[in-house]
């Protein structure tokens, strides 16, 4: 664990984003398992890796960590679990590119929610980025009007919305530790997967993929990002996280020959540009605040 702590924060965030980028490829590679069975096994192995991390990090104080997170931690975990469910559903029902591009709108949702719940002002640049992101999404979704893909596109929005709400909780309660939240999220998602799936018996091949998805792709991804974000400016974290949006469709194209339409790529590019514009606005705002102080 001390070795990880010595690695620069931005590099940890990058490794975490790279790990998360394999999510679509893994979900698309399951052979026979339903999306709810995938959610169950993915969540089960995610719980395992987060538990190991908590035991190593907190040792005898592990229960105190959960107690300190309190109601905000429990609520945040439930919100994050909805994002886990939406992610698997989206990857199962639409393209990897669509899902990854839509996930990047989390920064836009954060600006909107911040305006309504934290009374944070929306600048002209932020408003411009919101309009651009909406335009890009319309292009992406409009090119996939088939009922199945449309439901996947809509489900993909659950992830950025849940993440934005989670960040709002962290801002409201800065003492809340993110890692216990992740364990709550994994448990709730696993229970949902079990209840809806009915039976969780799947092939050894699919269980192995569930292990890769939960333990390495999701588990390592979130833990590395959580640790790296502690010493990395929030705007830089968001920019580095765009790596997931770029690599995710690339892995799907290279290994399972999933091609995205030209309109999806154009729409996704507009979304990423809108997110970068929002990051630029955030950085400039932070600089002005520092200069005033």
ChimeraX attribute file (.defattr): number of C-alpha atoms within 10 A of each C-alpha:
attribute: neighborCount
match mode: 1-to-1
recipient: residues
	/A:1	8
	/A:2	7
	/A:3	6
	/A:4	12
	/A:5	12
	/A:6	9
	/A:7	12
	/A:8	13
	/A:9	22
	/A:10	21
	/A:11	16
	/A:12	24
	/A:13	28
	/A:14	22
	/A:15	20
	/A:16	28
	/A:17	27
	/A:18	22
	/A:19	23
	/A:20	25
	/A:21	28
	/A:22	24
	/A:23	25
	/A:24	25
	/A:25	22
	/A:26	19
	/A:27	25
	/A:28	17
	/A:29	15
	/A:30	20
	/A:31	12
	/A:32	12
	/A:33	21
	/A:34	16
	/A:35	20
	/A:36	24
	/A:37	26
	/A:38	30
	/A:39	30
	/A:40	28
	/A:41	28
	/A:42	31
	/A:43	31
	/A:44	21
	/A:45	23
	/A:46	29
	/A:47	23
	/A:48	17
	/A:49	19
	/A:50	23
	/A:51	17
	/A:52	11
	/A:53	17
	/A:54	19
	/A:55	14
	/A:56	12
	/A:57	13
	/A:58	12
	/A:59	11
	/A:60	11
	/A:61	12
	/A:62	15
	/A:63	13
	/A:64	11
	/A:65	16
	/A:66	19
	/A:67	13
	/A:68	14
	/A:69	20
	/A:70	12
	/A:71	12
	/A:72	17
	/A:73	27
	/A:74	19
	/A:75	17
	/A:76	26
	/A:77	26
	/A:78	23
	/A:79	23
	/A:80	29
	/A:81	27
	/A:82	21
	/A:83	23
	/A:84	25
	/A:85	26
	/A:86	24
	/A:87	27
	/A:88	24
	/A:89	24
	/A:90	30
	/A:91	26
	/A:92	22
	/A:93	21
	/A:94	22
	/A:95	22
	/A:96	28
	/A:97	27
	/A:98	26
	/A:99	30
	/A:100	26
	/A:101	27
	/A:102	27
	/A:103	22
	/A:104	25
	/A:105	23
	/A:106	22
	/A:107	23
	/A:108	25
	/A:109	19
	/A:110	19
	/A:111	21
	/A:112	20
	/A:113	17
	/A:114	19
	/A:115	13
	/A:116	10
	/A:117	11
	/A:118	13
	/A:119	10
	/A:120	12
	/A:121	12
	/A:122	14
	/A:123	14
	/A:124	10
	/A:125	15
	/A:126	22
	/A:127	16
	/A:128	15
	/A:129	25
	/A:130	24
	/A:131	15
	/A:132	20
	/A:133	25
	/A:134	18
	/A:135	16
	/A:136	26
	/A:137	24
	/A:138	14
	/A:139	19
	/A:140	27
	/A:141	20
	/A:142	14
	/A:143	16
	/A:144	19
	/A:145	12
	/A:146	11
	/A:147	10
	/A:148	13
	/A:149	20
	/A:150	18
	/A:151	15
	/A:152	24
	/A:153	27
	/A:154	16
	/A:155	23
	/A:156	28
	/A:157	21
	/A:158	24
	/A:159	27
	/A:160	23
	/A:161	23
	/A:162	24
	/A:163	21
	/A:164	24
	/A:165	21
	/A:166	23
	/A:167	18
	/A:168	18
	/A:169	16
	/A:170	17
	/A:171	13
	/A:172	13
	/A:173	13
	/A:174	11
	/A:175	11
	/A:176	21
	/A:177	16
	/A:178	20
	/A:179	22
	/A:180	24
	/A:181	23
	/A:182	25
	/A:183	25
	/A:184	22
	/A:185	27
	/A:186	30
	/A:187	19
	/A:188	22
	/A:189	27
	/A:190	26
	/A:191	15
	/A:192	19
	/A:193	25
	/A:194	18
	/A:195	13
	/A:196	13
	/A:197	18
	/A:198	10
	/A:199	11
	/A:200	19
	/A:201	12
	/A:202	16
	/A:203	13
	/A:204	9
	/A:205	14
	/A:206	21
	/A:207	20
	/A:208	14
	/A:209	20
	/A:210	27
	/A:211	21
	/A:212	20
	/A:213	28
	/A:214	28
	/A:215	21
	/A:216	22
	/A:217	23
	/A:218	26
	/A:219	27
	/A:220	22
	/A:221	23
	/A:222	22
	/A:223	21
	/A:224	22
	/A:225	24
	/A:226	18
	/A:227	21
	/A:228	24
	/A:229	19
	/A:230	13
	/A:231	13
	/A:232	17
	/A:233	13
	/A:234	14
	/A:235	18
	/A:236	15
	/A:237	21
	/A:238	19
	/A:239	16
	/A:240	18
	/A:241	21
	/A:242	21
	/A:243	19
	/A:244	23
	/A:245	25
	/A:246	18
	/A:247	19
	/A:248	24
	/A:249	26
	/A:250	20
	/A:251	19
	/A:252	24
	/A:253	16
	/A:254	11
	/A:255	10
	/A:256	13
	/A:257	11
	/A:258	17
	/A:259	14
	/A:260	16
	/A:261	13
	/A:262	12
	/A:263	17
	/A:264	23
	/A:265	18
	/A:266	14
	/A:267	27
	/A:268	27
	/A:269	18
	/A:270	22
	/A:271	28
	/A:272	23
	/A:273	16
	/A:274	28
	/A:275	25
	/A:276	18
	/A:277	18
	/A:278	24
	/A:279	22
	/A:280	17
	/A:281	17
	/A:282	17
	/A:283	16
	/A:284	12
	/A:285	12
	/A:286	13
	/A:287	10
	/A:288	10
	/A:289	10
	/A:290	9
	/A:291	7
	/A:292	7
	/A:293	5
